[in-house]
Amino acid sequence: MEPIRQYSAETIAQLEDRWQQYWDHHQTYVAPKTSDKPKYYVLDMFPYPSGAGLHVGHPLGYIASDILARFKRLQGYNVLHPMGFDAFGLPAEQYAIQTGTHPAITTERNIQTFLGQMRRLGLGHDPTTQLRTSDPGFYRWTQWVFLRLFGAWYNQAADRAEPIETLVGHFERQGSAGVDAHADPHDPFTAQEWLAWDEPSRQRLLLHYRLAYLSYDFVNWCPALGTVLANEEVKDGVSERGGHPVERIRMRQWALRITAYAEKLLRGLDTIDWPDSIKEQQRNWIGRSVGARIRFNVQGQPEAVVEVFTTRPDTVFGATFLVLAPEHPLVESLVTAEAALTAQPYIAWASNRTERERSAEKEVSGVFTGSYAVHPFTGAPLPIWVADYVLVGYGTGAIMAVPGHDERDWAFATRFGLPICEVVVGGDLAQGAYSTKEGTLINSDFLDRLAVPEAIARAIGELEARGLGEGRTTYRLRDAVFSRQRYWGEPFPIVYREGLPYGVPDDELPVTLPEVESYQPTGQAESPLAAVTDWVERPDGSVRETNTMPGWAGSSWYFFRYFDTGNDSALAGPERLKYWAPVDFYIGGAEHAVGHLLYARFWTHFLYDLGHVPVAEFARRLVNQGMIQGVSQMVYKERNANVFVSADSLAAGTAYIEIHCDVHLVQGEVLNLEGFRAWRPEYAQAQFVVSADGKFRTRPQVEKMSKSKYNVVNPDTLCDQYGADTFRMYEMFLGPLEASKPWDTQGITGVHGFLRRFWRLFYDEAGQWRVQDAEPTPAMLKQLHQTLKKVADDCERLSFNTAVAQFMITVNELTKLGCQHRAVLEPLVVCLSPFAPHLAEELWRALGHTTSIVHAQYPTVEERYLVEAEFEYPISVNGKVRAKLLLPLDLPAQAVEAQVLALEEVQRWMGGSAPKKVVVVPGRIVNVVV
């Protein structure tokens, strides 16, 4: 391999391509799937391969994880650093609808674009582990996990999931008696009744218990997109993607009983090294509440009971009305004929609003049903209202309204003139509710004179003693809707017989997607698969499930598949699972806190319960990288004229329209006018008012990097100009990994200059080799080992920006020292290699090595070189520094004083007089008082 002797624009592309080919050919980044070495598993949240490819903001996390993976290899770890693609999803399906191109084709094309860009950046991913969630060989195991969920129940007594067969065995022996399960309510039954039931009856009963079950729930239906959307995909009543109207409709859905794992998910947060902000978001989303369930009978309807959950059972005597969610199952029977004319339109309107809209609503609204509940202790009639601020998925979908001690209830009571009763001393109910948990109870019968904590306990005791309710712990978390009305997603491994679901046998997996002529929604709130009758209708008379799984299905377990991507008999072999799990370092966006990250924890806990994986938490450490923001460039056009004015010449009182300009037309905030006219031909004849110096200036604006803002910078362009190593180091140099920061292309030249100076330590300007085997000086060794120690510490702390700064300092110092010494430069190349792998490989080869620097060892830091032997004393005369003197640190104070007093600068300030006093602080300062 002929050495490259110059580091220039002409040679960098050749150098980097050379080593990328070498890594590919030698499979440099392939990790042994088991080893005697300690393992380190580095993982990026795998991307969705959009057609736009990567912009400069995307690689931030990928480069950081690559540096860490390379550093850990140098430390002697067996490192797994894989890459895959979250390849199912709505964007590809929408593109297919628009163009008629199969989603598989566009997805694969996009993946190849991403892979090319990642390779260009020198990312050391293990190519043998690459996966796609849309590959039948992968989603076969997603379907397999779903079948395990469908075939399991949650045994609360054992605090774990178990196969449904253990529950069936209990039913055969004892019926439903003694079962402590996380399940839907149903009537009790005996073993004799169970054994007498036919198969459909048993299957209907088991759906109350299965961890994957059918439900009929209100969902966010988007007709334009033809699918159900999660709450986080809806904003202000429209879809986040496309801005299409969203309706609330009742639909048959698959759901996963994640609520069974609420407590485990909370406990597990204490065992993992994740950002506190992520943990807090998950705790809030799970929303653990301790309180009581209270039953309110309905006047005139002996069978109707409204159950409420409250964290403040002490305030039960302050309840003056009940409020139900519009979707509550009792609402229809509670609306009287007299109230129907007013109530029914409101209920229909409120039911169609998304939960996000209802939660954010400031305006109070509601309607009286005409019915009354009976207060459980006083027997007083309480009017029953319906209001959109009560959500059916939280608690029981009904509340006892205590307007004296709850802000929303107080606003509601004030709006509709309902009674407000004080039962806890301490507030001014004329001004608002007193909602703190401090004070003494009044107007509360047996709770009077008790403090709030004691009153809560006493109230729960009385409810249970009188059969009116019981203490409960509830959670805000709701079961996860798991159906999507799409084509491009994992098919369910489910068939229906007599309207009941059955899992297909494992040997029929994967259930693959059929070829279809149209990806258009049917318009009937169902998947396009429903129209493929020859796929839906099976020869045995059963029919397939036509919904598909959501995008987060594959991402909830993919981290285990990387260990064993070719395994056809298990999602991963037990030996590999035991060696590699869990993920040691996981990096990705904080926006996934209560989506992917929560679902992945849920699936891992479930698989652990059943013994399929050896860990309960999938990722030991999580880091959220910050966002690299775009710097848009704005130009200003007069509102009423075809006139553009330079940003530094805007006139006060004149109205301007702010227009985004392509950032590539701007250099140092100066606009290329000819380029702008060519880019926006509609403004070719516009007048441009320039500054006094003849330049037309733009105004920068930091915002999200987006094609619509014309502020996207393509990493390929920068790699063409400066090389991938420069780009990698500059991304790290921008600031702390976890902080958001604006992109500034102009700063990249400084990092590029640093790499050129680094190269000059090895080759002179003529390309002649400079490195010698001479003994380095103590100053050179000190600088080397300071750098080795700091960079290692910085890599462990992910402080890559300060590591880059240390490299820059070191190169400057070694250049001043005239360092050409192999004993210093060779370990320094190893130290730099995680950051600039292409350059490091080239210099490593030039130093005489025949194997990749990836297989080198991180140099040992020798503390003896870090011990300071000398100190440059600042010398003060009468408190002002007048000179500096380099002296050995072990020099006695008397000797220090003698050398200081002998200095010409000190003698001049003493003016021939003897000093009154000389203060020597060893290793700090010398002060001469004259």
C-alpha positions, 0 to 999 in steps of 0.5 A, a space after each residue: 500500500 503506497 503511503 500518502 505523504 500529503 494531507 490536502 484536498 487532493 489526497 483526503 478523499 483518496 485516503 478516506 476511501 482507501 481505509 473504508 475499503 480496507 475496513 470493508 474487505 477485512 471485516 474490521 468491525 465484525 465482533 466475535 459473538 462470544 469471547 473471553 474478553 469483557 463485552 461492551 454493547 454500543 447502540 444507536 436508536 436506529 433511524 427511520 430511513 427517509 428519502 432526504 438522507 442525513 443532514 449535519 444534525 443527524 450524525 451527532 449521536 452516531 459519531 459520538 457512539 462511534 468514538 466511544 465504541 472505538 475507544 472501548 475497543 482500544 481498552 480491550 473490550 469486545 465491542 458490538 456496535 450494530 446498525 439497523 433501520 426502523 423500516 416500517 411506517 406511515 411515511 413510506 406508505 404515504 409515498 406509495 399512495 402518491 407514486 404507486 411505488 412499492 414501499 419496499 422499493 423506496 425503503 430499500 433505496 432510502 436505506 442505501 442512501 443512509 448506509 452510503 452516508 454512514 460509510 462516508 463518515 467512517 462509522 464502524 458498524 458491524 456489517 454482519 448484524 445489519 437488520 431491517 424491521 421490514 425484513 420477514 426474517 426479522 418480523 417473524 420474531 416480532 410476530 413470535 413475541 406477539 404470540 407470546 403476549 397473546 398466550 400469556 396472563 399476568 399473575 399478580 400473586 407471583 408478580 410476573 407474566 405466565 403462559 395462559 396454560 397455567 391459568 387454564 389449569 387453575 380454572 379447570 381445578 378451581 374456577 375463577 376463585 383465588 385467581 389474582 390477575 391483572 385482568 378485565 372484570 367478569 362474573 365469577 365461575 366454578 371449575 364445573 362451569 368452565 369445563 361445561 363451556 364450549 370452546 368459544 365461551 372459554 376463548 371469550 373469557 380468556 380475552 379478559 386475561 391475555 396480555 395481548 387482547 381485543 378491545 373496543 375503544 375510542 381512538 384517533 382516526 384520521 380518514 386522510 391518512 387512513 389509520 389510527 394515530 397515537 395521542 402523541 401523533 395528534 396536535 390541536 385536532 389534526 395529525 402531526 404528519 400532514 395536518 389532517 383532521 382527526 376524529 374520535 371513533 370507537 373501533 376494534 383494536 388490539 391492545 397490550 396490557 402494559 398496565 400490568 407492568 406499571 409497578 415494575 416499570 417504576 421500580 426498574 427506573 431505580 436500577 438504570 443509568 438514564 437521564 433524570 428527565 427521562 425517568 421523570 417523564 416515565 414516572 409522570 406518564 405511569 402516574 402512580 396514585 394511592 387513594 380509594 375507590 368509592 361507589 356511588 349508587 344512582 337514584 332510581 337505577 338499582 343496577 347502576 353504580 358509578 365508581 370513582 377513584 380519588 387520592 383524597 378520600 378525606 374530602 368525600 364529605 365535600 363532594 357536591 356533584 359527580 362528573 363523568 367522561 363523555 365516553 363513560 359506559 353509563 352516560 347513555 343510561 343516565 341522560 334523562 329524556 328531559 335532559 337529552 335535547 341539551 346533553 346529547 349534542 354536547 356529549 357527541 361533540 366532547 367525545 370527538 375531541 382528542 384527549 390532548 385538546 381536552 387536557 389543554 382546554 382552559 374554558 370550562 364546559 359540561 352538561 347535566 344528565 338529569 340523574 342523581 347519585 347518592 352520597 355513600 355516607 350522607 345519602 344526599 342527592 348529587 347531580 351527575 354531569 358530563 364534562 370533557 375535562 374528565 377522561 375515560 382512560 384515567 382512573 374510572 372515567 368518573 370523579 366525585 367533584 369536590 369544588 372546595 379542594 380541587 381547582 378544576 372542580 371549583 372552576 366547574 362549580 363556579 361556572 354552573 352555580 353548583 354548591 362549594 363546601 369547605 371540609 379542610 381548613 386553610 383556604 379562601 373558597 371565594 377566591 379558589 380551591 384549597 387543594 393542598 394536603 395540609 389542614 384539619 377536617 371540618 364539616 365531615 362527620 367522623 373525620 372532623 378535627 383530624 389532620 389530612 393524613 389521618 383523615 385519609 387513612 380513616 376514610 379508607 377504613 370506613 369505606 372498606 368497613 361499610 362496603 362502600 369502597 376500598 383503598 387502591 393504587 392506580 396508574 395514569 398509564 393506559 394499555 397500549 393500542 397496538 393496531 394500525 390500519 396500514 399496509 406497510 407494517 408487520 401483519 398480525 399472526 392472528 386468524 379468526 374463527 367464529 369471530 374469535 382470535 387464535 394465534 397461528 402456529 409458530 411454524 407458519 411464521 412469518 405471516 408475510 404481506 401480500 402484494 397489493 394493487 393499491 395502498 389506498 385506504 378503503 375508506 371504511 376505517 380498516 386496513 388496505 389489506 381488508 380488500 385482499 380477499 384471497 389473502 384474508 380468507 384462508 382455505 380452512 374457513 378462518 380469516 386473517 387479521 387485516 390490521 398491522 402492527 404499529 411502528 414501535 413493534 419492531 423497535 421494542 425488541 430489536 436490540 436483542 436480535 443484533 446478537 444473532 441475526 441469522 438465527 432461524 430457531 430463536 430470536 437469539 441464542 441463549 449463549 449470545 443473549 447471556 454474553 451481550 445483554 444488556 445494552 451498555 450504552 444507548 444513545 438517541 433522542 429524548 423525544 422517545 421518552 414515553 414512546 419507544 423507550 417505555 414500550 421497549 422496557 415493557 417488552 423486555 420485562 415481559 420476555 424476562 418474565 417468561 425466561 426468553 431473555 436474561 435481563 429485565 432492563 434492556 439498556 444499562 446507560 442512556 444518553 440523549 444527544 442534543 440537537 444541532 440547530 440550523 442557522 437560517 438566513 433571512 432576507 427582508 422584502 417591503 410588504 407593498 413593493 418588490 423591494 428587498 432591503 439589506 438587513 442592516 439598512 431596514 427603515 423604522 416604520 416600514 413593514 417588511 416580509 421576512 423570507 427564508 433564503 438558501 443558506 448556501 447563497 450566504 457567506 458571512 451574512 452577505 447574500 450572493 444576489 445573482 445566485 438569489 435571483 437565479 434561485 427565486 426567479 420570481 424576484 429576478 426583477 426586484 430592487 435590492 437596497 444594499 448597505 453603504 459598502 455595497 453589500 446586501 446582508 441577511 439576518 441569521 436566525 437559529 431554528 430547527 434544521 429543515 428543508 422548508 427553512 432552506 437551512 439544511 447542510 448536507 454532510 456529504 458536501 462538507 466531507 467533499 470539501 474537508 474530509 470525514 475526519 474533519 467533519 467528525 471532529 467538528 461535530 464533537 467540537 461544537 459543544 457538549 454532546 447533550 446540549 443543543 447548539 447552532 450549526 456554523 459551517 465557518 468554524 470547521 476550517 479551524 478543525 481542518 487546520 488542526 488536522 493538517 498541523 497534526 499531519 505535519 508532526 509526521 511529514 514535512 511540507 515536502 512530504 518527507 517523513 520526519 519521525 525519529 527514534 530519538 529519546 523524547 524530552 521530559 516536556 514532550 512526555 509530559 504533554 503526551 501523558 497529560 493528553 492520554 489521561 485527559 482524552 481517556 477521562 473525557 471519553 468516559 464522560 462523553 466530553 468529546 468537545 474538551 477532548 478535541 480541544 486537548 488535541 489542539 493544545 497538544 499539537 501546538 505544544 509538540 510543534 513548539 517543542 519540535 517533537 518528531 519522536 516515535 515514542 510520543 507520536 505513535 501513542 498519540 495517533 492511537 489516542 486520536 484514532 477514535 476521533 479521526 480514524 482515516 487519518 490515524 490508520 494512514 499514519 499508523 501504517 506509515 509508522 510500520 504497522 501492518 494491522 488496523 489501528 482498531 486492534 491497537 491498545 490504548 496507551 498506558 498513562 504513566 503517572 510519573 510523567 504527570 508529576 510536576 517537577 518545576 513551577 513558574 513562580 509569579 514574583 510580587 513586589 509589594 503585592 504586584 507581580 513584577 517577574 516570573 521564575 521557573 524553579 524546582 518544586 522541591 527547592 527549599 524556601 530559603 533557596 527560592 528566596 535567594 534566587 528571587 532576590 538575585 533577579 535583576 527585575 526584583 533588584 530594580 524594584 528594591 532600589 538598593 534597599 534590603 527587603 522588610 520581608 520575603 513571603 515564600 508559598 511553595 508551589 504558589 507565589 513569592 511576595 517581596 515587601 520593601 
